[in-house]
Structures are given as structure tokens and as C-alpha cells.
Amino acid sequence: EKIPVRALYRYDQHRYGNQTQRLLFFKNDEEHQLGKTPLPNGNVIIYRQLADEHLSYVGGMDIQYIPVRQEIELNLGQARQVQVEPILMNLRTENYVFDLEGKVSGFDRVEKWQFKLANHRDIPVDIEIFQHLEHSYWEIQNSTDMLGSYEKVDVDTVKYRLTLPAHTKEYLLTYTITLFEVTY
């Protein structure tokens, strides 16, 4: 009860498939009522206290040794009330480059993506959406009315972060990505 936790929903097709995952984070430190010793290997079980004082099972997972001051990420499994659906809206090619023999040696592939988000919970939720790209040569244009923020994680991964209000039936996160293709 005394350990403050941070809840986060994450969509990452490479790690979890087409399911949004519910995660909890806390640190093994004194601020979180821990941190005097490392946490040993074991099972962490999360319960929610209901209005009638009974406990309801939320989820659990095995953890490995957690040193003092290290953050703990607990994956509580699929989030049925928070949904993310990626939709490829448009695909086109343009800006063809030709070699000396007249063969195509490169072009731009332009993809317009839309993520359809829904939050059926009674509270706002923080969500991260990871999109993994096919290669490292790209440029992205985000919609100007985006609720959250965009971050380039590494050479071929982007991450969107936003807070989705309670009872959001449909929020559309839209962006256009240009991939610079080279043919051999």
C-alpha cells in the first residue's frame, strides 16, 4: 500500500504482438518504502483493494534479483480496456533515382499510418506506442494536433507517448513516414 507505483500501457508489436500490455513501475529505493536491501528472485503478486475492502487479483510475475536503486518493470499482461490498432492508410512511391543503365536505383516509399486508440477505463491512462521501421533512412511528419509527444528511440524505432482521457472511444494518432529505399 505504501509503495507508490507508476502505471503505463505499452503497445510494441515486436515485443507483444497486437496486444497492448499493462505495466507497473517502481524503484527499489527508500522513496518507494524499499531500498534497504536488494530484492531476491521471486514472485510479485499485485492486488487491488476494492471499495468493500476485499482484494482483487490484478496480476503477477516472476522477478530476478533487483539491486538497490534499480527500477522494476512488472508486466501485468494484456490490457483489454486500452486498445491500440495500427492501420496503414496509404502507401505510395515517388522520387525515383536511376543508375547509368536506366534502372531504378532508389526511391522514396511514403506511408501514412493511423493508430486508433481507445480507453474504456474510468481514469486517464498513460500509453507508449513503439513503431519499428524497416531501416535507418527515414523522415517522419506528425499531425499537428497530437495529444502527446514523439521521440526517436534509436536508428529504426520511434515512440509516441500520450495520456488518453477516460472513456475515449476513438482517438486517431496519425503520421506520415518517408522511407528512403535503395535497390541493388
C-alpha positions, 0 to 999 in steps of 0.5 A, a space after each residue: 500500500 505504501 509503495 507508490 507505483 507508476 502505471 503505463 500501457 505499452 503497445 510494441 508489436 515486436 515485443 507483444 504482438 497486437 496486444 497492448 500490455 499493462 505495466 507497473 513501475 517502481 524503484 527499489 529505493 527508500 522513496 518507494 518504502 524499499 531500498 534497504 536491501 536488494 530484492 531476491 528472485 521471486 514472485 510479485 503478486 499485485 492486488 487491488 483493494 476494492 471499495 468493500 475492502 476485499 482484494 482483487 487479483 490484478 496480476 503477477 510475475 516472476 522477478 530476478 534479483 533487483 539491486 538497490 536503486 534499480 527500477 522494476 518493470 512488472 508486466 501485468 499482461 494484456 490490457 483489454 480496456 486500452 486498445 491500440 490498432 495500427 492501420 496503414 492508410 496509404 502507401 505510395 512511391 515517388 522520387 525515383 533515382 536511376 543508375 547509368 543503365 536506366 534502372 531504378 536505383 532508389 526511391 522514396 516509399 511514403 506511408 501514412 499510418 493511423 493508430 486508433 486508440 481507445 480507453 474504456 477505463 474510468 481514469 486517464 491512462 498513460 500509453 507508449 506506442 513503439 513503431 519499428 521501421 524497416 531501416 535507418 533512412 527515414 523522415 517522419 511528419 506528425 499531425 499537428 494536433 497530437 495529444 502527446 509527444 514523439 521521440 526517436 528511440 534509436 536508428 529504426 524505432 520511434 515512440 509516441 507517448 500520450 495520456 488518453 482521457 477516460 472513456 475515449 472511444 476513438 482517438 486517431 494518432 496519425 503520421 506520415 513516414 518517408 522511407 528512403 529505399 535503395 535497390 541493388 
